[in-house]
Amino acid sequence: MRTQRIWVIRAGSAGQADLVFVGSNQVALGFSEMGPEIGDLPASRGAFKDALGRSSNLKPEAVPIHAGQLYRFVHEVLIGDKVIYPRKIDRTLWWGEITGPYVYEPEDTREFAHRRSVHWIAKLSRDIFSQGALYELGSALALFEIKSFVDEFIRKFEGAAGRSEPESTAVDDTGETVVRDIAETTRDFISKKIKADLKGYPLEPFVADLFRAMGYRAHATRAIRDDGVDVIAHRDELGIEPPILKIQVKAQESNVGSDSVKAFYAMIHDRDVGIFVATGNYSSAACEFARTKANLRLVNGVELVNLVQKYYDLLDLKYRQMIPLRRVLVPCIEVDGD
């Protein structure tokens, strides 16, 4: 009896196919060199390798790796298998079940025309998974099978929702795998430290220090006011030249709703700029409201981590000790979306 398998499928190196995954309830692979003829190829890796080798400009050593992913997507991924989509835009992992056979659909985007339909069951923050499980997700392959942390993924996703040929061990000679692993692991570490060690009020002085690292004069306001403005930041010494940045800080996993954002914006004067900083994300209604206000900016958890990385060296020593990082030498590779 075939054991249920868990596949990881990426929406492109920078999430280009996110609308296909989320909007169309399909998972998709690129490889635009291969058209509808893929469905007529013999069900063998050799046939896929020969076809891809003829139609692409890939290096010879890369052809078997990419052809193997296409072969698995068409013939090994079966209806009923589980799939994980690591969504870059909000650092969540989407959990679904394959519901249909392979199809070639080039109408909306030929770049990701190789597709399988999927029913999404649950989505969870990356931060609730162990570092080992997150590391297993770090492969640069567009499609691969979970092997080591199957039990953890099933336990956590099923809780939230109510043996084949091994993958090629060939190393991508661009070093992309190394760079992607380090970048993603670092972001995961920063996010977890913020959420674990800076819950509630301690997050406010941290955000103030982050704005100081960005070149502002900033201070937390908890000691002198409690009206929803947690941090005040400004460029001039006296704090009288506009714009004055009024910042609210919210440490919560669930999406911040539009009511909270509207209540905060009610305190922002025309010459001020309101900045809402959250460790999680925002509801679609909150994002839509913010788009209509020129002096309101929403910063979600992903952007907060990016700012910490960018200005890390200028943070106060106590925060650098709280989130200990050190610079390492990595291959000089441009990785889209990182």
C-alpha positions in Angstrom: 0.0 0.0 0.0 1.4 3.4 -1.0 2.2 5.7 1.9 0.8 9.2 1.6 3.5 11.6 0.6 4.1 15.2 1.3 5.5 17.5 -1.5 6.9 21.0 -1.3 6.2 23.1 -4.3 7.5 26.7 -4.8 5.7 29.4 -6.7 8.9 30.5 -8.5 12.1 31.9 -7.0 10.4 35.1 -5.9 6.8 33.9 -5.6 5.9 34.9 -9.2 3.1 32.3 -9.4 1.4 33.2 -6.1 -1.8 34.2 -7.8 -2.0 30.8 -9.5 -1.4 29.0 -6.2 -3.8 31.1 -4.1 -6.2 32.6 -6.6 -6.7 29.6 -8.9 -6.2 26.8 -6.3 -3.5 25.2 -8.4 0.1 24.4 -7.8 2.4 25.0 -10.8 5.9 24.5 -12.2 7.8 26.7 -14.6 10.0 25.1 -17.2 8.3 27.1 -20.0 10.7 25.3 -22.5 8.4 22.3 -22.2 4.9 22.6 -23.7 1.9 20.4 -23.9 4.0 17.6 -25.4 5.0 16.7 -21.9 1.8 14.8 -21.4 2.6 12.5 -24.3 6.1 11.6 -23.1 6.7 8.0 -22.0 6.5 7.7 -18.2 10.2 7.5 -17.6 12.8 9.9 -16.3 15.0 9.2 -19.3 12.3 10.4 -21.7 11.8 13.6 -19.8 15.6 14.2 -19.6 16.0 13.8 -23.3 13.1 16.1 -24.1 14.3 18.8 -21.7 17.8 18.5 -23.0 16.6 19.1 -26.6 14.4 22.1 -25.8 16.4 24.1 -23.2 19.7 25.8 -22.8 20.4 24.2 -19.4 23.9 23.0 -18.5 24.1 19.3 -19.1 24.6 18.5 -15.4 21.4 20.5 -14.6 19.1 18.7 -17.0 18.6 15.5 -15.0 17.7 17.6 -11.9 15.1 19.7 -13.6 13.7 16.8 -15.7 13.3 14.8 -12.6 11.2 17.5 -11.0 8.9 17.6 -14.1 8.6 13.8 -14.1 7.7 13.7 -10.5 5.1 16.4 -10.9 3.4 14.6 -13.8 3.7 11.0 -12.7 4.6 10.6 -9.0 2.5 13.4 -7.4 -0.8 11.7 -7.0 -4.3 12.8 -6.2 -4.6 12.7 -2.4 -1.0 13.5 -1.7 -0.4 16.4 0.6 1.5 19.6 -0.5 3.2 22.4 1.3 3.5 25.8 -0.4 6.1 28.1 1.4 4.6 31.5 0.7 7.2 34.3 0.7 4.8 37.2 0.8 3.7 36.6 4.4 6.1 33.9 5.7 3.3 31.3 6.0 3.2 27.6 5.0 0.1 26.5 3.1 -1.1 22.9 3.5 -3.2 21.3 0.9 -4.2 18.2 -0.9 -3.8 17.4 -4.6 -7.2 17.0 -6.2 -6.6 16.6 -9.9 -4.3 15.2 -12.6 -1.6 17.0 -14.4 -2.8 19.6 -16.9 -1.1 22.1 -19.2 -2.8 25.5 -18.9 -0.9 28.4 -20.7 -3.8 30.8 -21.0 -3.0 33.2 -18.1 0.7 32.6 -17.8 2.8 30.3 -20.0 5.7 30.6 -17.6 3.8 28.4 -15.1 1.6 26.3 -17.3 2.3 22.9 -15.8 -0.3 22.5 -13.1 -2.2 20.3 -10.7 -5.4 21.4 -8.8 -5.2 21.6 -5.0 -7.6 22.1 -2.1 -6.0 24.3 0.5 -6.7 23.0 4.0 -4.7 25.2 6.4 -2.0 27.8 6.6 0.4 28.4 9.5 3.2 30.8 10.4 6.7 29.4 9.7 7.6 30.4 13.3 5.7 27.5 14.9 7.9 24.9 13.2 11.2 23.6 14.5 14.4 24.9 12.9 15.1 21.4 11.6 11.7 21.3 9.8 12.3 24.8 8.3 15.8 23.7 7.2 14.3 20.8 5.3 12.2 23.3 3.4 15.3 25.1 2.3 16.0 23.2 -0.9 16.4 25.4 -4.0 14.4 22.8 -6.0 11.0 23.9 -7.2 9.5 20.5 -6.2 10.7 17.9 -3.7 9.4 15.5 -1.1 9.5 15.9 2.6 11.4 13.0 4.2 12.7 13.8 7.6 10.0 15.9 9.4 6.9 14.2 8.0 5.4 13.7 11.5 5.9 17.3 12.6 4.3 18.7 9.5 1.3 16.3 9.7 0.8 16.9 13.4 0.8 20.6 13.2 -1.1 21.1 10.1 -3.7 18.4 10.8 -4.1 20.0 14.3 -4.7 23.3 12.7 -7.2 21.9 10.2 -9.6 20.2 12.3 9.1 4.8 -1.0 10.2 6.3 -4.1 13.4 6.9 -6.0 15.4 9.4 -4.0 15.9 12.9 -5.2 19.1 13.6 -7.1 21.9 14.6 -4.7 23.7 16.6 -7.4 24.8 20.0 -6.1 23.7 23.1 -7.8 27.0 24.6 -8.9 25.7 28.2 -8.6 25.6 27.9 -4.8 22.0 29.1 -4.8 21.0 26.4 -2.3 23.6 27.6 0.3 22.5 31.3 -0.1 18.8 30.5 0.1 19.2 28.3 3.2 21.2 30.9 5.1 18.9 33.8 4.2 15.7 32.0 5.1 17.2 30.5 8.3 18.4 34.0 9.4 14.9 35.5 8.8 13.3 32.7 10.7 15.7 33.2 13.6 15.1 36.9 13.8 11.3 36.5 13.7 11.3 33.9 16.4 13.5 36.0 18.7 11.3 39.1 18.3 8.1 37.1 19.0 9.5 35.2 21.9 11.6 37.8 23.7 9.9 41.1 22.8 6.2 40.4 23.5 4.0 43.2 24.6 5.6 46.4 25.9 9.2 45.4 25.3 8.6 45.5 21.6 7.9 49.3 21.8 11.4 50.5 22.9 12.8 48.0 20.4 10.9 49.6 17.6 12.0 53.0 18.8 15.6 51.8 18.7 15.1 50.5 15.2 13.9 53.9 14.1 16.9 55.5 15.7 19.1 53.1 13.7 17.2 54.3 10.6 18.3 57.9 11.4 15.4 59.2 13.4 15.2 60.7 16.9 12.7 58.3 18.4 11.4 57.3 21.9 8.8 55.0 23.3 5.9 56.9 24.9 4.4 54.3 27.4 5.7 56.3 30.4 4.0 59.6 29.3 0.9 58.6 27.3 -1.4 55.7 26.6 -3.5 56.8 23.6 -2.4 54.1 21.1 0.7 56.0 20.0 3.6 53.8 21.2 6.6 55.5 19.6 7.2 59.1 18.4 9.9 59.7 15.8 11.2 62.8 14.0 14.2 64.1 12.1 14.9 67.5 13.9 16.3 67.9 17.4 13.2 69.6 18.9 10.6 67.3 17.3 8.6 70.2 15.8 9.3 70.0 12.1 6.8 67.9 10.1 6.3 65.2 9.4 6.2 63.7 12.9 6.0 59.9 12.8 3.4 58.4 15.2 3.9 54.7 15.5 1.7 52.0 17.0 3.2 48.6 17.8 1.2 45.4 17.9 2.7 42.0 18.8 0.1 39.4 17.7 0.0 36.4 15.5 -3.5 37.0 14.0 -4.1 39.5 11.3 -4.6 43.1 12.5 -8.1 44.2 11.4 -9.3 47.3 9.8 -11.0 48.5 13.0 -7.7 48.7 14.8 -6.0 50.5 11.9 -8.9 53.0 11.6 -8.8 53.7 15.4 -5.1 54.4 15.2 -5.4 56.6 12.1 -8.0 58.7 13.9 -5.1 60.0 16.1 -3.0 61.0 13.1 -3.1 64.7 12.1 -2.8 65.8 8.5 0.9 66.8 8.9 1.8 63.6 10.7 2.6 60.2 9.3 1.1 57.1 11.0 3.0 53.9 11.0 1.5 50.7 12.3 4.1 48.0 13.0 2.9 44.5 13.6 4.8 41.2 14.1 2.0 39.4 12.1 0.0 40.6 9.1 -3.0 42.7 8.2 -6.5 41.8 7.0 -7.3 42.7 3.4 -9.7 45.3 4.6 -7.0 47.0 6.7 -4.6 47.0 3.7 -7.3 48.5 1.5 -8.0 51.3 4.0 -4.3 52.1 4.3 -4.0 52.3 0.5 -6.5 55.2 0.6 -4.4 57.2 3.1 -1.2 58.9 1.9 0.1 59.4 5.4 -0.5 55.9 6.7 2.0 53.0 6.4 1.5 49.4 7.5 4.6 47.4 8.3 4.1 43.7 8.7 6.2 41.0 10.3 8.2 40.3 7.1 9.0 43.9 6.6 10.0 44.3 10.3 12.5 41.4 9.9 13.9 43.0 6.7 14.4 46.3 8.5 16.2 44.5 11.4 18.5 42.8 9.0 19.2 46.0 7.1 20.0 48.2 10.2 21.2 45.5 12.5 24.7 46.9 13.0 23.2 50.2 14.2 20.9 48.7 16.9 21.7 49.1 20.5 24.1 46.5 21.9 21.4 45.0 24.2 19.2 44.2 21.2 22.1 42.8 19.2 22.8 40.5 22.2 19.2 39.5 22.3 19.2 38.7 18.6 22.8 37.5 18.1 23.9 37.5 14.5 27.3 37.4 12.9 28.4 38.0 9.3 29.6 35.0 7.3 31.0 34.6 3.9 28.6 33.0 1.4 28.7 32.5 -2.3 28.1 35.8 -4.2 24.8 34.8 -5.9 21.8 36.9 -6.6 18.8 35.0 -5.3 15.5 36.5 -6.5 13.2 37.6 -3.6 15.8 37.4 -0.9 
